[in-house]
Amino acid sequence: MGLTFDNLPVNTLVGANWKTFKTLTEGQEIGDKYKGKYRLTKAVCRLLSLLQPIEDSAYKKIADKPLENDPLFILGHWRSGTTFVHNVFACDKQFGYTTTYQTVFPNLVLKGQPFFKKNMAMLMPDHRPTDNMELKPDLPQEEEFALSNMIPYTFYNFWFFPQRWMEYCDRFLTFEKITEEERKVFKEAFLRLVKVSLANTGGTRYLSKNPPHTGRIKTLVEMFPNAKFIYLMRNPYTVFESTRSFFTNTIKPLKLQDISNEQIVANIVETYKRLYNRYEADKHLIPEGNLYEMKFEDFEKDAYDMTKEIYQKLSLGGFDKAETDIVKYLDKKKGYKKNKYKYEDATVKIVEDNWDKALKEWSYSL
């Protein structure tokens, strides 16, 4: 059994390349009680970065290989059901994806993976801290953590330096204040991640599940003009309660400086609004027929039929081949117990005062 999140002696930056680690941490305020974790993370990162040239050499062999298909992106705010949908589509062998191992060690995938994956499996927690979802090195995972270890221009910098949360939101989540040079670096790193993920897991189409991509439609369509998109909506009251729990618990073992629970809530509220508005402003950039929007509650009720419909609407192909594995996965999840949330008066007020546009647009109520 692995460690729990709360007692991890390092954070996920152990898997960063040295240039990313230095750029991200330079000039940052490290809290006194986090300096031990910072130093150990830095030492391990420096040591592992010595292997980067070997990985770079291996990547050169696939770098110029064109993609057979543009990716399928699963979008939506955190805690909107994207993980469940991701796992359903990952049953289809046409899809390749970023693994949990790769999110921590994106620079040690093509070479050295067996050794490091074995050690990671022994150390990592068995389940996510807030929703009891299983964690294993080879399971599909969202790719933002991988990107945060490849370049310093990602939203998940806020896990480590939460005092700059909203700055990272505007620069690296919605790309409102990103420079063109930073965006170029992002695009290059993401394309590399896609190609390495496909080489690692197989498949001919990359399957992405990454909430931060919800704010980057313009860039994603520039990179992949025929990409397909699934966008998930979920009851904002549930999303708030679940996100507060998820962010509060996840930030504890990762942060290198303090942030109050009150500020976490304020940032969640504001990040939701900015992400929602960016998506609504940019979704018209997605070519007609390449976007499928749905409520997660509807998908939960009839995952099989809706999955089949998505395949048809987005012209993905291959449902017949994947059907047996998809049904098997859905049958296994029938007994899964979700967290139940009782909406406090304070939650209702926060959501209705700040996320009223989503409530009205998606027709949600208590």
C-alpha positions in Angstrom: 0.0 0.0 0.0 1.3 3.4 -0.9 1.7 6.5 1.2 -1.2 8.9 1.8 -1.2 12.3 0.1 -0.7 14.2 3.3 2.7 12.5 4.2 4.4 12.6 0.8 8.0 13.8 1.4 8.2 15.5 -2.0 5.8 17.0 -4.4 5.2 16.3 -8.1 7.9 18.6 -9.2 10.4 15.8 -8.7 9.6 14.8 -12.3 10.2 18.2 -13.8 13.1 18.9 -16.1 15.7 21.1 -14.5 15.0 24.2 -16.7 11.4 24.1 -15.8 12.1 23.7 -12.1 14.5 26.6 -12.0 12.3 28.9 -14.0 9.2 28.1 -11.9 10.8 28.4 -8.5 13.2 31.3 -9.1 12.3 34.2 -6.9 9.4 32.4 -5.3 8.6 32.7 -1.6 9.0 29.2 0.0 7.3 28.9 3.4 9.5 28.0 6.3 7.6 24.7 7.0 7.9 23.7 3.4 11.6 24.2 2.9 12.5 20.6 3.7 10.1 19.3 1.1 11.3 21.9 -1.4 15.0 20.9 -0.9 14.3 17.2 -1.2 12.1 17.8 -4.3 14.8 19.9 -5.8 17.5 17.4 -5.1 15.6 14.5 -6.6 14.6 16.6 -9.6 18.2 17.7 -10.2 19.3 14.0 -10.1 16.6 12.7 -12.5 17.2 15.6 -14.9 20.6 14.1 -15.7 18.6 11.5 -17.7 16.9 14.1 -19.9 19.3 13.8 -22.8 18.5 10.1 -23.1 14.8 10.8 -23.2 15.4 13.6 -25.8 17.3 11.3 -28.0 14.5 8.7 -27.9 12.0 11.4 -28.7 13.8 12.4 -31.8 12.9 9.1 -33.4 9.2 9.9 -33.2 9.2 13.7 -33.2 8.6 14.0 -37.0 5.9 11.3 -37.2 2.6 13.0 -38.1 -0.5 12.3 -36.1 -3.0 9.9 -37.8 -6.0 11.7 -36.2 -6.6 14.9 -34.3 -7.3 14.4 -30.6 -10.6 14.0 -28.7 -10.7 16.5 -25.9 -13.0 16.0 -22.8 -13.6 19.5 -21.3 -15.4 20.8 -18.3 -14.7 22.4 -14.9 -13.0 20.2 -12.3 -15.5 17.8 -10.7 -17.8 17.9 -13.6 -17.5 14.1 -14.3 -14.7 14.3 -16.8 -12.8 11.4 -15.2 -15.7 9.0 -15.6 -16.2 10.0 -19.2 -12.4 9.7 -19.8 -12.3 6.2 -18.4 -15.2 5.1 -20.6 -13.6 6.3 -23.8 -10.2 4.9 -22.7 -11.7 1.5 -23.0 -11.5 2.0 -26.8 -8.1 0.8 -28.0 -8.0 3.4 -30.8 -7.3 6.0 -28.1 -3.9 6.6 -26.5 -3.7 8.7 -23.4 -1.4 10.2 -20.8 -0.9 7.8 -17.8 -0.6 8.6 -14.2 3.0 7.7 -14.3 3.6 10.1 -17.2 2.0 13.0 -15.3 4.7 12.8 -12.7 7.6 11.7 -14.9 6.8 13.0 -18.4 10.6 13.2 -19.1 11.2 9.6 -18.3 8.7 7.7 -20.4 10.4 6.5 -23.5 13.5 5.4 -21.5 13.7 4.3 -17.9 10.0 3.8 -17.3 10.0 0.3 -15.9 12.4 1.1 -13.1 10.7 4.4 -12.1 7.2 3.1 -12.5 7.9 0.2 -10.1 9.1 2.6 -7.5 6.2 5.0 -8.1 3.7 2.2 -7.6 5.2 1.4 -4.2 5.1 5.1 -3.0 1.9 6.5 -4.5 -1.4 6.5 -2.7 -3.9 3.9 -3.8 -6.8 6.3 -4.3 -7.5 10.0 -4.9 -8.0 11.8 -1.6 -11.5 13.2 -2.3 -13.5 10.8 -4.4 -11.9 7.4 -3.8 -11.1 6.9 -7.5 -8.4 4.3 -8.0 -4.8 5.4 -8.7 -2.4 3.2 -10.6 0.6 4.2 -12.7 -0.8 3.0 -16.0 -4.3 4.3 -15.6 -5.4 7.3 -17.8 -4.9 10.7 -16.2 -5.3 14.4 -17.0 -2.2 15.8 -18.6 -1.8 19.2 -16.9 0.5 17.8 -14.2 2.7 16.3 -17.0 2.8 19.7 -18.7 3.7 21.4 -15.4 6.8 19.2 -15.3 7.7 19.9 -18.9 7.3 23.7 -19.0 6.8 26.5 -16.5 3.8 27.9 -18.3 0.8 25.9 -17.0 -2.0 26.6 -14.6 -1.0 23.9 -12.2 1.8 26.1 -10.9 -0.9 27.3 -8.5 -0.7 24.0 -6.6 2.9 24.9 -5.6 2.6 28.6 -5.3 -1.1 29.3 -4.5 -0.5 33.0 -3.6 -0.1 33.5 -7.4 -3.2 31.5 -8.2 -5.2 34.1 -10.1 -2.1 35.4 -12.0 -1.6 31.8 -13.2 -5.3 31.7 -14.1 -5.1 34.7 -16.4 -1.8 33.7 -18.0 -2.0 29.9 -18.3 -5.6 28.8 -17.8 -7.5 31.2 -20.0 -4.4 32.4 -21.9 -5.7 36.0 -21.5 -2.3 37.3 -20.5 0.1 34.7 -21.9 2.8 36.0 -24.2 3.1 34.6 -27.7 6.5 33.1 -26.8 5.0 31.3 -23.8 2.1 30.1 -26.0 4.6 28.8 -28.6 6.5 26.9 -25.9 3.2 25.5 -24.6 2.1 24.3 -28.1 5.5 22.6 -28.7 5.4 20.9 -25.3 1.8 19.7 -25.7 2.5 18.3 -29.1 5.4 16.4 -27.7 3.3 15.1 -24.8 0.7 13.9 -27.3 3.2 12.0 -29.4 4.9 10.4 -26.4 1.6 9.4 -24.9 0.5 7.7 -28.1 3.9 5.9 -28.4 3.6 4.8 -24.7 0.0 3.6 -24.7 -0.7 2.8 -28.4 -3.7 3.9 -30.3 -4.1 6.2 -33.3 -6.0 9.1 -31.6 -5.0 11.0 -28.5 -7.7 11.1 -25.7 -7.4 14.2 -23.5 -9.1 14.8 -20.2 -7.8 18.1 -18.9 -10.1 20.7 -17.3 -7.6 23.6 -18.0 -8.0 22.9 -21.7 -11.5 24.3 -21.3 -10.0 27.8 -21.4 -7.6 27.1 -24.4 -10.0 26.3 -27.3 -8.4 28.9 -29.6 -5.0 27.4 -29.2 -6.2 23.8 -29.4 -8.1 24.4 -32.6 -5.0 26.1 -34.1 -3.0 23.0 -33.3 -5.6 20.4 -34.2 -8.1 21.9 -36.7 -10.3 18.8 -36.8 -10.1 17.9 -33.1 -13.3 16.6 -31.5 -14.6 18.0 -28.2 -16.9 16.8 -25.5 -18.0 19.5 -23.0 -19.5 18.5 -19.6 -21.9 20.6 -17.5 -22.8 19.6 -13.9 -24.9 21.1 -11.2 -22.9 24.1 -10.0 -23.9 23.5 -6.3 -22.3 20.0 -6.5 -19.3 21.3 -8.5 -18.6 23.9 -5.8 -18.8 21.5 -2.9 -16.7 18.9 -4.7 -14.1 21.3 -6.0 -13.6 22.9 -2.6 -13.0 19.5 -1.1 -10.7 18.4 -4.0 -8.6 21.5 -4.1 -8.3 21.9 -0.4 -7.1 18.3 0.0 -4.9 18.1 -3.0 -3.1 21.4 -2.4 -1.9 20.3 1.1 0.9 17.9 0.0 1.9 20.1 -3.0 2.0 23.7 -1.8 5.3 25.4 -0.9 3.6 28.4 0.6 0.5 29.0 2.7 -3.0 29.9 1.6 -6.1 30.2 3.7 -9.2 28.1 3.2 -11.1 31.4 2.7 -8.8 32.4 -0.1 -9.1 28.9 -1.7 -12.8 29.4 -1.8 -12.5 32.9 -3.3 -10.2 31.7 -6.0 -12.4 28.7 -6.8 -15.3 31.1 -7.3 -13.4 33.4 -9.5 -11.6 30.7 -11.5 -15.0 29.1 -12.4 -16.4 32.4 -13.7 -13.3 33.1 -15.9 -13.2 29.5 -17.2 -16.9 29.5 -18.0 -16.8 32.9 -19.8 -13.7 31.9 -21.8 -15.3 28.7 -23.0 -18.6 30.4 -23.9 -16.7 33.1 -25.8 -14.5 30.6 -27.8 -16.6 27.5 -28.4 -17.8 29.0 -31.8 -14.2 28.4 -33.0 -14.8 24.6 -32.9 -15.9 23.5 -36.4 -19.5 22.4 -36.8 -20.1 18.8 -35.9 -16.9 18.6 -33.7 -18.5 19.6 -30.3 -20.8 17.6 -28.1 -22.2 19.3 -25.0 -24.0 17.3 -22.3 -25.0 17.3 -18.7 -23.1 14.9 -16.6 -26.3 13.9 -14.8 -27.7 12.7 -18.1 -24.6 10.7 -18.9 -24.7 9.0 -15.5 -28.2 7.9 -16.1 -27.6 6.4 -19.5 -23.8 6.2 -20.1 -24.0 3.4 -22.7 -26.5 5.1 -25.0 -24.9 8.5 -24.7 -21.5 7.1 -25.4 -22.8 5.5 -28.6 -24.5 8.7 -29.6 -21.2 10.7 -29.0 -19.4 8.3 -31.3 -22.0 8.9 -34.0 -22.3 12.7 -33.6 -18.5 13.2 -33.6 -17.8 10.6 -36.3 -15.3 8.9 -34.1 -15.8 5.4 -35.6 -14.8 2.1 -33.9 -17.7 1.8 -31.4 -18.5 -1.7 -32.4 -14.9 -2.9 -31.7 -14.9 -1.1 -28.3 -18.4 -1.9 -27.2 -17.6 -5.1 -25.2 -14.9 -3.3 -23.2 -17.0 -0.3 -22.6 -19.9 -2.4 -21.3 -17.6 -4.3 -19.1 -16.3 -1.1 -17.5 -19.8 0.4 -17.1 -21.0 -2.8 -15.4 -18.0 -2.6 -13.0 -18.9 0.9 -12.0 -22.5 0.3 -11.2 -21.7 -0.3 -7.5 -19.4 2.7 -7.2 -20.5 5.0 -4.3 -20.1 8.7 -5.0 -19.6 11.3 -2.4 -23.0 12.8 -1.3 -23.2 16.6 -0.7 -25.6 18.4 1.5 -25.7 22.0 0.4 -25.1 24.4 3.2 -26.8 27.8 3.2 -23.4 29.4 2.6 -22.8 27.2 -0.5 -26.2 28.1 -1.9 -25.5 31.8 -1.5 -21.9 31.6 -3.0 -23.2 29.7 -6.1 -26.3 31.9 -6.6 -24.4 35.1 -6.1 -21.5 34.2 -8.4 -22.4 31.4 -10.8 -25.9 32.5 -11.6 -25.1 32.6 -15.4 -24.3 28.9 -15.4 -27.4 28.1 -13.3 -29.7 29.9 -15.8 -27.9 28.8 -19.0 -27.9 25.1 -18.0 -31.3 25.2 -16.1 -30.0 23.9 -12.8 -31.7 24.5 -9.4 -31.7 23.0 -5.9 
